[in-house]
Amino acid sequence: MSKLSREKIHHLSKLILNALYKDDQVEFLDEPNEIRLTIVKAIDEEMKLYDQIDRKAREKITSQKKHIEEGSQEWEILYRKYYNEELSKLIKLSE
């Protein structure tokens, strides 16, 4: 699972803020830096959710009776399956 560095998250927050500034339908009720920090926090929280999903998928694979070597085709298939299952659960909870 690839992680976003702090620099990338801050860069993304600036890009999002700039895109919002260009939208005439968006009205800002707070200082730009406060909004950018809120965007950073939202990205951080989203990344934590994906980390939890990753961890659960890996735990399911390691709990198999048979040892499955990470990086093998079988491991990759199971990882995608379990990751998608956990993601689906999260999506259903948020609806």
Order of alpha helices (4+ residues) and beta strands (2+ residues): alpha-alpha-alpha
